[in-house]
Amino acid sequence: MDSSNPPLHIRMLNERVRAMNQSGGKVLTLSAQEARSLHGEIYDLMATIAGLSKSADSPGTVTSISMDGGGFK
């Protein structure tokens, strides 16, 4: 998945919400298939975020920093 482009069904939902807001609409209805597709994409994104969060929490990388006295004036 390209990080700059949301998945297809999330983009479609965003476009429909934008159109609803511009027209002053109050209700947005999804078909069962649209809801399933959107659910799948949201679930995949949540799983990706959880995996990234878990890998960021694991202390796998050690950063070494060394400093000499330098020449402060």
Secondary structure, DSSP 8 states (H G I E B T S, - for coil): --TTS--HHHHHHHHHHHHHHHHT-------HHHHHHHHHHHHHHHHHHHHHHHHHHS---------------
